[in-house]
Amino acid sequence: VVKMRLISRYTTPTHLFTLPFYANDITELAIIYYQNDNVVLIKNLSDCTRNDKMISVSLTEEETALFKPQGYVKIQLRVGIGEKRMNSKVLMVTVYDVLKDGLLSEISGGDTQ
């Protein structure tokens, strides 16, 4: 079970994945972010936090800036527990744009150019 409906560019979202098994049993993991027929980003087990039956992964401003605005990103969780392999269903998440591109730390000084 995943609860996410949108990603805004230049934000730092945390995506939560609820699992039907204990997250600490996972030995391999990939969270794939796919848009416009291309893999845009892959997060692995070392990028995640595990808690009981939940996995969470956070994205950086730089990572969310990779997504094209006003489209969809497909997300899929793939896990391995020993020799077993499992996939989540493919999730479709809307990408929202910003009025001015750039990291917040770079644009927060009030530059209007």
Helices and strands as residue ranges (DSSP letters): E 6-8, E 14-18, G 23-25, E 28-35, E 38-44, G 45-47, E 48-51, E 54-58, H 61-64, E 72-81, E 84-87, E 91-96, H 104-107
